[in-house]
Amino acid sequence: VQLQASGGGLVQPGGSLRLSCAGSGFSFDEYTIAWFRQSPGKEREGVACVTTTAGAPRYADSVKGRFTISRDNDRNTVFLQMDVLQPGDTAVYYCARGRRREIGCTYYSGANPNRYYGSWGQGTQVTVSS
């Protein structure tokens, strides 16, 4: 089981980036996928989550209206479109899948996401700076 996050980089405030999370080694369309981020000195934070059917994606309040999560099960990939980026969005972004097929998006914003989400990829750095 492997998840590979990519697409990060350096962008100016107000700019956009599109992250990708490519999965392999499992039935991708049977698992919820979530995006998380972590910056130095801060706890890992759930950013967005999409279930197998891609219905009703979930977003952290801090990114609502700016980020969009989507999935393409034919390509085994989940995307995170990030618009109107702000310096506060600077972090390493990780994707992870639900540890079991029945895990949805209920727990992605909780205090201990490791309990419900796993197969963390290596992360991709997003830096928003002028």
Backbone as CSV, one residue per row, in Angstrom:
resi,resn,N_x,N_y,N_z,CA_x,CA_y,CA_z,C_x,C_y,C_z
1,VAL,0.867,-1.193,0.000,0.000,0.000,0.000,0.897,1.234,0.000
2,GLN,0.644,2.119,-0.934,1.480,3.318,-1.021,0.649,4.498,-1.491
3,LEU,0.915,5.644,-0.877,0.342,6.901,-1.325,1.492,7.865,-1.594
4,GLN,1.421,8.529,-2.718,2.489,9.438,-3.122,1.895,10.823,-3.346
5,ALA,2.285,11.781,-2.515,1.820,13.159,-2.658,2.824,13.945,-3.497
6,SER,2.314,14.810,-4.344,3.179,15.634,-5.188,2.470,16.936,-5.546
7,GLY,3.229,17.866,-6.128,2.636,19.101,-6.615,2.925,20.331,-5.772
8,GLY,3.631,20.165,-4.681,3.947,21.315,-3.847,4.961,22.232,-4.494
9,GLY,5.203,23.357,-3.836,6.174,24.303,-4.361,6.079,25.631,-3.653
10,LEU,6.754,26.615,-4.223,6.758,27.983,-3.693,5.796,28.825,-4.524
11,VAL,4.899,29.514,-3.864,3.914,30.338,-4.560,3.701,31.626,-3.780
12,GLN,3.372,32.678,-4.496,3.110,33.957,-3.840,1.718,33.977,-3.220
13,PRO,1.502,34.793,-2.214,0.154,34.927,-1.648,-0.863,35.258,-2.740
14,GLY,-2.009,34.605,-2.659,-3.037,34.775,-3.676,-2.933,33.796,-4.829
15,GLY,-1.845,33.058,-4.877,-1.622,32.110,-5.960,-2.316,30.779,-5.737
16,SER,-2.069,29.851,-6.662,-2.730,28.542,-6.636,-1.710,27.428,-6.819
17,LEU,-2.055,26.274,-6.274,-1.312,25.039,-6.501,-2.320,23.898,-6.565
18,ARG,-1.932,22.837,-7.254,-2.763,21.643,-7.301,-1.922,20.465,-6.842
19,LEU,-2.309,19.886,-5.729,-1.610,18.719,-5.209,-2.271,17.454,-5.726
20,SER,-1.464,16.409,-5.886,-1.966,15.107,-6.299,-1.558,14.055,-5.275
21,CYS,-2.415,13.071,-5.083,-2.135,11.940,-4.201,-2.426,10.676,-5.001
22,ALA,-1.381,9.993,-5.403,-1.529,8.789,-6.215,-1.415,7.554,-5.334
23,GLY,-2.385,6.665,-5.454,-2.389,5.459,-4.640,-2.055,4.226,-5.452
24,SER,-1.447,3.241,-4.774,-1.139,1.968,-5.427,-1.108,0.864,-4.385
25,GLY,-1.305,-0.359,-4.861,-1.217,-1.507,-3.958,-2.488,-1.818,-3.202
26,PHE,-3.577,-1.138,-3.529,-4.852,-1.436,-2.877,-5.975,-0.987,-3.808
27,SER,-7.203,-1.374,-3.461,-8.368,-0.985,-4.267,-8.720,0.462,-3.948
28,PHE,-8.177,1.350,-4.715,-8.233,2.790,-4.417,-9.661,3.279,-4.236
29,ASP,-10.570,2.790,-5.064,-11.938,3.314,-5.031,-12.738,2.827,-3.827
30,GLU,-12.145,2.002,-2.966,-12.859,1.483,-1.792,-12.485,2.202,-0.506
31,TYR,-11.634,3.222,-0.602,-11.144,3.880,0.601,-11.320,5.388,0.552
32,THR,-11.664,5.936,1.708,-11.648,7.381,1.901,-10.206,7.879,1.879
33,ILE,-10.004,9.041,1.265,-8.692,9.685,1.223,-8.807,11.074,1.837
34,ALA,-7.845,11.437,2.645,-7.855,12.759,3.274,-6.497,13.440,3.112
35,TRP,-6.539,14.748,3.103,-5.326,15.566,3.083,-5.116,16.172,4.462
36,PHE,-3.864,16.189,4.888,-3.473,16.784,6.150,-2.287,17.705,5.897
37,ARG,-2.011,18.551,6.854,-0.822,19.386,6.747,-0.205,19.581,8.117
38,GLN,1.085,19.846,8.110,1.795,20.078,9.364,2.904,21.084,9.127
39,SER,2.924,22.104,9.961,3.995,23.097,9.914,4.806,22.977,11.202
40,PRO,6.032,23.472,11.207,6.909,23.323,12.368,6.266,23.815,13.658
41,GLY,6.310,22.990,14.670,5.787,23.374,15.975,4.288,23.239,16.129
42,LYS,3.628,22.750,15.089,2.164,22.614,15.153,1.753,21.159,14.995
43,GLU,0.563,20.864,15.490,0.005,19.532,15.324,-0.422,19.319,13.875
44,ARG,-0.430,18.043,13.476,-0.942,17.731,12.148,-2.429,18.080,12.088
45,GLU,-2.834,18.718,11.007,-4.207,19.244,10.878,-4.900,18.630,9.670
46,GLY,-6.121,18.185,9.866,-6.905,17.704,8.738,-7.352,18.876,7.884
47,VAL,-7.142,18.787,6.581,-7.445,19.884,5.658,-8.704,19.594,4.856
48,ALA,-8.777,18.413,4.278,-9.923,18.062,3.437,-10.023,16.553,3.340
49,CYS,-11.229,16.087,3.050,-11.461,14.647,3.018,-12.517,14.317,1.979
50,VAL,-12.326,13.181,1.299,-13.305,12.752,0.297,-13.536,11.250,0.463
51,THR,-14.811,10.851,0.494,-15.146,9.440,0.633,-15.079,8.739,-0.717
52,THR,-15.404,7.480,-0.715,-15.291,6.676,-1.938,-16.190,7.179,-3.046
53,THR,-17.358,7.674,-2.677,-18.307,8.146,-3.684,-18.107,9.609,-4.034
54,ALA,-17.173,10.267,-3.328,-16.876,11.687,-3.566,-18.073,12.597,-3.269
55,GLY,-19.027,12.105,-2.512,-20.140,12.957,-2.147,-19.811,13.765,-0.894
56,ALA,-20.282,15.009,-0.836,-20.129,15.868,0.337,-18.708,15.875,0.897
57,PRO,-17.716,16.358,0.165,-16.374,16.477,0.707,-16.368,17.349,1.961
58,ARG,-15.395,17.109,2.819,-15.286,17.857,4.057,-14.042,18.736,4.007
59,TYR,-14.154,19.934,4.633,-13.044,20.889,4.641,-12.870,21.481,6.032
60,ALA,-11.628,21.768,6.352,-11.366,22.555,7.552,-11.895,23.962,7.330
61,ASP,-12.336,24.594,8.404,-12.881,25.952,8.293,-11.869,26.909,7.673
62,SER,-10.605,26.682,7.961,-9.559,27.596,7.497,-9.353,27.563,5.985
63,VAL,-9.876,26.525,5.309,-9.656,26.416,3.860,-10.951,26.412,3.057
64,LYS,-12.086,26.430,3.738,-13.373,26.411,3.023,-13.471,27.579,2.058
65,GLY,-13.935,27.287,0.863,-14.085,28.316,-0.150,-12.818,28.590,-0.939
66,ARG,-11.688,28.027,-0.481,-10.411,28.237,-1.193,-9.843,26.931,-1.740
67,PHE,-10.068,25.828,-1.034,-9.532,24.528,-1.442,-10.673,23.651,-1.949
68,THR,-10.356,22.803,-2.921,-11.320,21.850,-3.454,-10.659,20.489,-3.572
69,ILE,-11.279,19.483,-2.958,-10.773,18.125,-3.053,-11.618,17.350,-4.060
70,SER,-10.966,16.526,-4.855,-11.682,15.705,-5.830,-10.908,14.408,-6.013
71,ARG,-11.563,13.418,-6.620,-10.879,12.160,-6.849,-11.215,11.633,-8.237
72,ASP,-10.254,10.950,-8.827,-10.422,10.277,-10.108,-10.041,8.828,-9.867
73,ASN,-11.031,7.991,-9.632,-10.738,6.597,-9.291,-10.140,5.826,-10.466
74,ASP,-10.416,6.282,-11.681,-9.816,5.606,-12.848,-8.303,5.805,-12.870
75,ARG,-7.847,6.914,-12.280,-6.411,7.219,-12.248,-5.808,6.975,-10.871
76,ASN,-6.644,6.437,-9.945,-6.176,6.177,-8.567,-5.537,7.417,-7.950
77,THR,-6.199,8.544,-8.124,-5.609,9.804,-7.688,-6.659,10.707,-7.039
78,VAL,-6.245,11.357,-5.967,-7.047,12.407,-5.338,-6.295,13.714,-5.505
79,PHE,-7.025,14.766,-5.802,-6.438,16.078,-6.029,-6.860,17.055,-4.934
80,LEU,-6.015,18.013,-4.679,-6.366,19.125,-3.797,-6.016,20.412,-4.532
81,GLN,-7.043,21.076,-5.050,-6.854,22.357,-5.709,-6.855,23.442,-4.642
82,MET,-5.776,24.194,-4.567,-5.630,25.212,-3.532,-5.539,26.574,-4.206
83,ASP,-6.513,27.414,-3.948,-6.560,28.758,-4.521,-6.478,29.806,-3.408
84,VAL,-6.178,31.016,-3.800,-6.053,32.147,-2.858,-5.187,31.728,-1.665
85,LEU,-4.037,31.185,-1.966,-3.155,30.703,-0.911,-2.647,31.850,-0.050
86,GLN,-2.480,31.538,1.217,-2.052,32.524,2.209,-0.795,32.006,2.907
87,PRO,-0.006,32.897,3.488,1.193,32.426,4.209,0.875,31.380,5.265
88,GLY,-0.292,31.466,5.876,-0.696,30.492,6.887,-0.922,29.100,6.332
89,ASP,-0.956,28.951,5.027,-1.111,27.637,4.400,0.227,26.925,4.234
90,THR,1.309,27.606,4.552,2.633,27.002,4.441,2.757,25.811,5.374
91,ALA,3.102,24.668,4.815,3.189,23.424,5.596,3.643,22.299,4.668
92,VAL,3.948,21.152,5.275,4.092,19.925,4.503,2.714,19.287,4.429
93,TYR,2.279,18.962,3.231,0.962,18.377,3.014,1.101,16.870,2.780
94,TYR,0.282,16.113,3.488,0.291,14.656,3.399,-1.099,14.169,2.992
95,CYS,-1.123,13.047,2.314,-2.403,12.370,2.099,-2.345,11.021,2.813
96,ALA,-3.502,10.544,3.186,-3.607,9.264,3.878,-4.965,8.653,3.553
97,ARG,-5.070,7.360,3.735,-6.348,6.687,3.481,-6.926,6.159,4.792
98,GLY,-8.209,5.937,4.778,-8.831,5.325,5.932,-8.224,3.956,6.209
99,ARG,-8.015,3.635,7.463,-7.365,2.366,7.790,-8.251,1.169,7.436
100,ARG,-9.543,1.381,7.418,-10.485,0.332,7.019,-11.457,0.930,6.019
101,ARG,-12.061,0.073,5.229,-12.962,0.547,4.177,-14.109,1.378,4.740
102,GLU,-14.558,1.053,5.959,-15.711,1.746,6.514,-15.374,3.104,7.131
103,ILE,-14.095,3.424,7.205,-13.710,4.732,7.740,-14.044,5.803,6.705
104,GLY,-14.891,6.746,7.114,-15.231,7.858,6.234,-14.474,9.104,6.640
105,CYS,-15.153,10.229,6.602,-14.497,11.498,6.903,-14.791,12.018,8.310
106,THR,-15.464,11.222,9.117,-15.859,11.691,10.441,-14.668,12.056,11.313
107,TYR,-13.559,11.328,11.170,-12.466,11.474,12.117,-11.266,12.238,11.557
108,TYR,-11.352,12.715,10.303,-10.140,13.292,9.721,-9.723,14.573,10.433
109,SER,-10.682,15.277,11.052,-10.374,16.538,11.716,-10.143,16.370,13.221
110,GLY,-10.098,15.117,13.674,-9.922,14.866,15.093,-8.494,15.048,15.564
111,ALA,-8.293,14.819,16.855,-6.994,15.063,17.476,-5.977,13.975,17.169
112,ASN,-6.413,12.806,16.807,-5.491,11.699,16.585,-5.804,11.015,15.259
113,PRO,-5.499,11.674,14.143,-5.854,11.088,12.853,-5.146,9.772,12.572
114,ASN,-3.977,9.538,13.189,-3.260,8.278,12.966,-4.086,7.065,13.352
115,ARG,-5.018,7.256,14.266,-5.835,6.142,14.723,-6.763,5.637,13.616
116,TYR,-7.157,6.544,12.732,-8.141,6.180,11.716,-7.602,6.226,10.293
117,TYR,-6.496,6.922,10.089,-5.957,7.083,8.740,-4.496,6.649,8.732
118,GLY,-4.103,5.979,7.655,-2.742,5.479,7.593,-2.211,5.491,6.180
119,SER,-1.102,4.760,5.998,-0.392,4.709,4.715,0.016,6.116,4.290
120,TRP,0.541,6.862,5.230,0.948,8.237,4.969,2.074,8.258,3.943
121,GLY,1.938,9.136,2.985,3.019,9.328,2.023,4.106,10.206,2.619
122,GLN,5.091,10.566,1.798,6.233,11.321,2.310,5.934,12.811,2.443
123,GLY,4.825,13.255,1.917,4.458,14.653,2.018,5.067,15.508,0.929
124,THR,4.447,16.649,0.700,4.957,17.606,-0.285,4.917,18.999,0.332
125,GLN,6.002,19.731,0.206,6.132,21.042,0.852,5.400,22.105,0.045
126,VAL,4.576,22.875,0.740,3.921,24.044,0.158,4.402,25.271,0.926
127,THR,4.968,26.220,0.217,5.451,27.445,0.830,4.785,28.640,0.146
128,VAL,4.101,29.446,0.946,3.429,30.635,0.413,4.162,31.853,0.957
129,SER,4.835,32.542,0.068,5.658,33.667,0.492,5.899,34.601,-0.675
130,SER,6.010,35.892,-0.348,6.348,36.875,-1.375,7.854,37.093,-1.434
